[in-house]
Amino acid sequence: MSEYGMPHTQRSGLAESQQPPPEPHQTPPESQQAPQYLIDLMAPLVAKIAAIEELVANHITQPPPVVETAISQENGTAKFQKDKMDNLGTEANEVNLDDDDLIYTPQVSDELRPKKGQEFDTIDDVVTFYNAYAKVAGFSHQQFNLLGVQFGGIENIGCTQRDLYNHARDIRADLKGHDGEMFYEYLKLEQGKNPSFTFQIEADEEQKITRCFWSDARSRRAYKFFGDVVIFDTTYNTNRYGLIFAPIIGVNNHGQTIVFACGFLNHESVDDFVWLFNQFMESMPGGAPKMIITDQDPTMTKAFPLVLPNTFHRYCSWHILMKFSEKIDAVKYSIYKSEFSACIWKSETPEEFDLQWESLIKKSGLEGNKWLQDQYELRSRWIPTYVNHIFSADMSSSQ
């Protein structure tokens, strides 16, 4: 990621790591709020621009009127004003703003309610106002065009479509090269809201993020109650930065997926996995999990005994079973698929599984299949009858 001017290692956490974190408290004062450019980054501006294009397509049945804007100085304040509008006489563009039956107005506070003739000092104020209004009113991007209906068309908002394009372009230019710093500021803001939010970022010599860990108060509290089994999956990549997204998740008493923590890693090395789970164990109350479920990554197999020596490492059954069709002759797979499935899932004891597996391998003529031999050697990590003695919350897959 890009430069962000922070120490090589930034640690932020908590002293009471073994205590359940407190409930989130009130929002910090305005002086601690995120800068506006950070909030704007989180808002999908490109999608909003697309929604404006949709508005034009849906509500204007003829070419849009020419709207000339000018900036006038009044007491040193720049104001955007409509100088001239033509071709507004057709029925498709006529909306009676005084007819309450034709206008839908969400229930929002007065300061967020759009008003006829409303003026804005800058384009930034336009975007900020409508982002805040849409968020409180519950608008989706598809519903964003209702704003134009309220004002009788997009031309009444106070700026042109090109202005918004240019504004989005300028924001992207301003943010370029500062995304790492903004990510750090966002994490600090979250910790300002609740001191039990914990994170750590490490950077290389070029001040680019190499690995990051974070977990909030709710996730840490959930781990205290549902942390017996965790799932770790690193199959998610970020296309823009080449970082690996590494969520650590589990399930609650309703079988619903819950997130305990997340991380970004630039490599899938033993050192990176050890670092991530050291942060995880320092942050979580309740001790190490009883079981962790992953794919068959050999690096994870080496790393977990170093950081989770008493945790049973189970391999994801889904990943293994998906490879059967690749590793076995297609004809034999189609013939013996159901028998392999029964052997794996219905064997009630390890001895029963061993006998059925050996018989099936001979019957199918797959004695020379090296991949099947390897999976059999690893059976104590993924075959249900071998691992069911350890609590797994009815999970066998990291998917």
N, C-alpha and C positions, 0 to 999 in steps of 0.2 A: 504494500500500500504506500501512499505518498508520505512525504515528510510531514511531521507534525510538531517538531520542536519540543520533545519531552525527554526526560531522563531515559537512559538505556533500559532500565528496568523500573517499572512503576507498580508498586504493590499497594493495594488498598483492600482492607479486609476488616476483621473484627476480632476482638479479644475473646469474646464469649463463644467460640466456635462450637462448643459442646452443648450450648443452651439453645432451645428453640427460639428463633428470631421473633421479635415483637411484631405486632400488627403494624402495617404502614400508617404513618401519621399524616398530619396535614401537609398541604403543598407549601414549599418554602416561599419566602417573600419574593416580591417581584424582582429584586436585585439578583436573585439566584436563578431566575428563569433562564431557559436556553436562549441564546441569541436567535434573532429572527431568521438569519440565514440557515441555522440548523433546523429550525422548525420547517422552513420552506423546503429543505432538502428531503425531509421525510414525506412531504406531500408530493404525490405523483403529478408534477406539473404538466408533464407531457400528456398524461391521460386527460387532464382538465382541458388542455388545448384541443385535444381530439373531441371532447364533449362540446366545446364551443362550435367546432366545425359541424357537429351533428345538429346543434341548435339551428345554425344557419340553414342547413339542408332541410330540416323539418318544419321550420316556421316562416321561411321566406320563399314564396313561390315564384318570385321574379328576381332578377339580379339585385343584390343588395344596394341600397342607396349610397351615394358618395357622401362620406362624412368627413368634413374637414375639421381638424382639431387645432387649437392654438393654445399657447401658454401666455397668460397675461399676468402681470405683476400687480398684486394688490397688497399693500403694506408689506412688501418683501416676500409674499407667499405666492408660489406658483400654483395656478389653478387650471385644470383642464376644462375647457368649455367647448360646447358644440356651436360652431359658427353657422353652418348651413346644412340643411338636409333637403333633398329633392326626392321626388317620386315616392312619397309616402301616402298617396291618396287611395291606393287600392284597398279593397276590403280585407285582403289577406294580411295586411300590415296594420289594420286599425284595431286597437284594443282600448276599450273604455276603462281607464284606470280608476274612475270614480265608481264603477259598478262592482260592489263587493262580491256579487254572485259569480263574477267571472274570474276572480283572483283568489288563489289559494295562498293563505299566509300561515306558515307554521307558527307554533307557539314558542316564541323566543323572547328574550329580554329586549327592552326598547332600544338599547344601544346597539343591538345586533340586527334590528329589524330594518330592512331596506326602505328608503323613503323616496317619494317622488322629488325630483330635482336635486337629489343628493350629489354633492361634489366631493372630490378627493384631491388631496394636495399632490400626490405622486402616484405613479403606476404601482409602486410597492404597496401603497395604502389600499389600492383596488384589490390586489391579489390577497393581501392579508385579511381584508374585510370579508371577502366572499369565501375564503377558506374557513374562517371562523364561523360564518353564518351557516355554510353547508354542513360543517361538523356538528354544530349544536342542533340544527334542524333535522339531522338524520338523512341528508341527501346522499345518494350514491352518485357515481360519476354519470350514470345514465339519467339520473333525475336532475342533474345540474342545469339542464336546459329550462327548468321551471323558473329559474331566476330571470332568464330573458323574457319569459311570458309576463312576469310580474311588472317588468319595466316597459312592456310594450315592444320589446325587441332588444337585441344586443347593442344596437346603436345608442341606447339610452343609459348604458352602464357608465359611460364617461371616458371610454377609450376605444380604439379600434382593435380589430383582430390582429393586425400587424404589430400593434403595441405589445400585446401579450406574448406574441412569438418572440419579439425582440427582448422582452423582459426575461423570458425563460432562457434565452440564449445568453444573456448577460449573467444570470445566476449561475448557469453551468460554467461559464468562463471564470467567475469569481471563486467557485468552489474547487476548480481544478487545482490539484496540488495540495489541498488542505483537508482531504477526506479523512486521513488518519487522525489529524488533530480534532476534527469534528466528532469522530467516533469516540475518542478519548473524552472529549467534553460531554458527550451524551452520557457516557458511563458515570462521570463525575456528577452530572445532574441527577441521575437516578440515585446515586448514593446520598446526595444532598436531600432527596425526598425521604429516604429511609436509610439510616446508617447500617442496617443489616444487609443492604445490597453490597456484595463483595465482588471484586474483580482484580485481575492482574494482567498487565500487558508487558511483553518483552519486544525489543526492537534490535535490529542489527546495526552495523557501523554506519549505514546510510540512513538510519532512523526510519526504516521501514518495518512495519509490524511483522514479526515472525511467528508469534503465538499469543493467544489471548484466552482468558477464561473469565466467565462471569456467571453469577447466580443471584437471584433476588430472594427476598424474605419469604415469599409464598412458596417458592420452589424448595428452599431449605427446610421449611416447616413440613412440607409434604414428604421430604425424604425421611424425616424422623419417624413418620408413621408408615410409609410405604416403600422404604428403601431396602427391603430384604433382597429384591431382585432388580437389577438394572440392565438396560440394553444400551449397547454402544455401537453406533453405526457411522462409518466415515465414508460412505458412498456418495456424499453430497459435496460438490465442488462449486466454488464461486468463479464464474467464467471470467470476470473482469480482473480479478487480482490473483487467481491461481491458488487461493487459500482453500484448505479443506475445512468444511463445516462439520463439527464433531459434537452433536447433541448427546447428552446422557439422559435417558428417559426411563420411565417405569409405568406401572399401572396402579390405579387406586382401587378401593374396595368395590367399585362399580365396574371394574374392568376398563375404565377410561384411561387413555394415554395421558401421562403427566410428564412435564419436563423438569428435571432436577437441576440441570446446568447445561451450559453450552460453551463451545470453544472454537477458535480458529487455529489451524496449524498449517505451516508451510511445508512440512514433510510428515510422512508416516514412519517415523523412526522410533526405535526403542526409547531414546532420550525424550522425544516429544510426548510419547504416550505416558512415560513415567512422570514427566513434568505436569501434564494435564491432570492425572489422577492424584498426584500429590496435592495440587491445588484443590481438587475435589474433596479429598479426605480432610484437609485442613478446614474446609468451609462447612462441611456437613455435620450435623449432630447425629449421634446414634451409632457411630462406628461403621466399619466396613460392611458392604453387602454380603449376603450369603452366597449369591450367584450373580455372575455377569454373563450375558449372552452376546456373542459377536459372530462374525463370519470366521473363516479359517485362516485369517491373516497370520502368517508365521511371526511377524513382528509383534503383534499383540500377545501371542502365545509366549514370547520371550519376556515381554514387558510386565505383564500382570503379576507373575510371581515376585517381582521386585518391589511392587508397590501394594499389591493385594495378596499377600502370601496365604491368607486363610479363606480366600474367596474361591468358590468353585467356578472354573471357566468352562462354560458350555458353548458348543458350536451350534450355530443356527441351522436347524434341520431344513428349513426352506432352501437355503443356499446349496446345501448338499444334494437334496432331492432334485433341484432344478438341473443339476449337472448330469443326472443319470442318462437323460436322452442324448447328451453330447458324448459321454464316455463309453456308452454301450452301443453295439451294433444295432441299427434301427430296427431290423427285423426281430432280433432277440428282445429288444426293449418292448416292442409292441406285444410280444407273446407273454413275457414274464413280468411286465410292469405291475400287474395287480398282485402277483405273488410276492414280489419284493415289498410292496406296500404293506401287505398283511404281515409279512415277517417283521418289518420294522415297527409297526404300530400296534400289533396285536399280541406280540410275545409278552408273556406275563412274568417271565424270569430270565435272567441272563443265560442260564443253561438252555432254556427253550429257544432263545434267539440264536445261540451258537449252533445248535443242531439244525434248525431250519435254514439258517444262512448257508451252512456247509452243504446241506442237501440241495438247496436251490442253485448254488454255484456249480455243482457237479451236473445237475439236471440241465442247466442252460449252456453248459460247455464254456463257462467264463473263468475257468481256473487260471488262465494266463492274463487276465485283465489286471494290470498293475494298479489302476486307480481304485478298483473295488477292493483290492488287497489293502491299500492304504486306508480306505474308509473303515474297513473291518478292524485294523489295528487301532484306529481312533474311536472305536465304538463306545468306549467309556465316557466320551465327551458329548455324544449326541444321540445315541440310541435310547429311547424313553425308558426301557426297563433297566438300563444301567444308571440313569440319572434321576429317576423318580424318587429316590430316597432323600433328595434335597429339595426343599421348597422352591417352586418356580413360578408361583402365581398363575399356573396353567399356561405359561408361555414357553414356547420352544423355538421361536423365531425372532430375529431382529428386524423383520419387516412389519 
